[in-house]
Amino acid sequence: MRSPKHWQDGVNAALGLWLMLSPWALGFQGMSMAMSNAIVMGLALVAVALGAMLLPQAWEEWSEGALGLWLMASPWLLGFGWQRDAMLSTSLTGLLVLVLALWTLASDPDYNAWLGKRLSRVRT
């Protein structure tokens, strides 16, 4: 079995698992919107991260970045920003996911080339 191309994807998968367990670990399982968001986004993050580990593509990193942005904004967009534990867990996890995705995109020469080709098409 070959090793993953980016260690960041394994960390993002673990962060997805954390999201799915966080409602019970932090005690906000009674808040349906916060709990649903954590579970659905956790599942999505695990799926994208596993996909990135099995068949690495730049779009998967962009997807992880988008999930990170959503996680950072979702407490306020979904109305649970007042619940400290749910808000901090979701927002901080989102920030970590976004940083890891951007780090992978910036540090992988294959992904830099992919992005460079797309940007050169836009400029011409």
C-alpha positions in Angstrom: 0.0 0.0 0.0 1.4 3.4 -0.9 1.6 6.2 1.6 -0.6 9.3 1.3 0.9 12.1 -0.8 0.0 14.8 1.8 0.0 14.3 5.5 -2.5 17.2 5.8 -5.2 15.0 4.3 -5.0 12.6 7.2 -5.2 15.4 9.7 -8.3 16.8 7.9 -9.9 13.3 8.0 -9.2 13.3 11.8 -10.7 16.8 12.1 -13.8 15.5 10.3 -14.1 12.7 12.8 -13.7 15.2 15.6 -16.5 17.3 14.1 -18.8 14.3 14.0 -18.1 13.5 17.7 -18.0 17.0 19.0 -21.7 17.4 19.8 -21.4 14.7 22.4 -17.9 15.5 23.5 -18.8 19.2 24.1 -22.4 18.7 25.1 -24.3 20.5 22.3 -26.1 17.4 21.0 -29.4 19.0 22.0 -28.9 21.9 19.5 -30.2 20.3 16.3 -28.7 22.9 13.9 -25.3 22.9 15.4 -25.3 19.1 15.8 -26.5 18.5 12.2 -24.0 20.9 10.8 -21.1 19.2 12.7 -22.2 15.7 11.6 -22.9 16.5 7.9 -19.7 18.6 7.5 -17.7 16.1 9.4 -18.8 13.3 7.0 -18.1 15.6 4.0 -14.7 16.4 5.3 -13.8 12.7 6.0 -15.0 11.8 2.5 -13.1 14.5 0.7 -9.9 13.9 2.8 -10.1 10.1 2.1 -10.5 10.9 -1.6 -7.5 13.1 -1.5 -5.5 10.4 0.2 -6.5 7.7 -2.3 -6.5 9.7 -5.5 -4.8 13.1 -4.9 -6.2 15.9 -7.0 -6.0 19.7 -6.6 -9.8 20.1 -6.6 -10.0 18.0 -3.5 -7.8 20.5 -1.6 -10.0 23.3 -2.9 -13.1 21.4 -1.7 -11.4 21.1 1.8 -10.8 24.8 1.7 -14.4 25.5 0.9 -15.5 23.2 3.7 -13.2 25.1 6.1 -14.7 28.4 5.0 -18.2 27.1 5.6 -17.3 25.8 9.0 -15.8 29.2 10.0 -19.0 31.0 8.9 -21.7 28.5 9.7 -22.2 29.3 13.4 -23.5 32.8 12.5 -25.2 31.8 9.2 -27.1 29.0 10.9 -27.7 30.9 14.1 -25.7 29.0 16.8 -22.9 31.6 17.1 -24.2 32.3 20.7 -23.4 28.8 21.8 -19.8 29.1 22.7 -18.7 25.4 22.6 -20.4 24.7 19.3 -19.2 27.9 17.8 -15.6 27.5 18.9 -15.4 23.9 17.8 -16.8 24.5 14.4 -15.0 27.8 13.7 -11.6 26.6 14.9 -11.9 23.3 13.1 -12.8 25.2 9.9 -9.8 27.5 10.3 -7.4 24.5 10.7 -9.0 22.8 7.7 -8.6 25.9 5.6 -5.0 26.4 6.6 -4.1 22.8 5.9 -5.8 22.9 2.5 -4.0 26.1 1.5 -0.7 24.8 2.8 -1.1 21.7 0.6 -2.0 23.7 -2.5 0.9 26.1 -1.9 3.5 23.5 -1.2 2.8 20.8 -3.8 4.5 21.6 -7.2 1.9 19.5 -9.1 -0.9 21.7 -7.7 1.1 24.9 -8.2 1.4 23.9 -11.9 -2.3 23.1 -12.0 -3.2 26.5 -10.6 -0.6 28.3 -12.8 -2.2 26.8 -16.0 -5.7 27.9 -14.9 -4.5 31.4 -14.1 -2.6 31.8 -17.4 -5.8 30.9 -19.2 -7.6 33.7 -17.4 -4.9 36.2 -18.1 -4.8 35.6 -21.8 
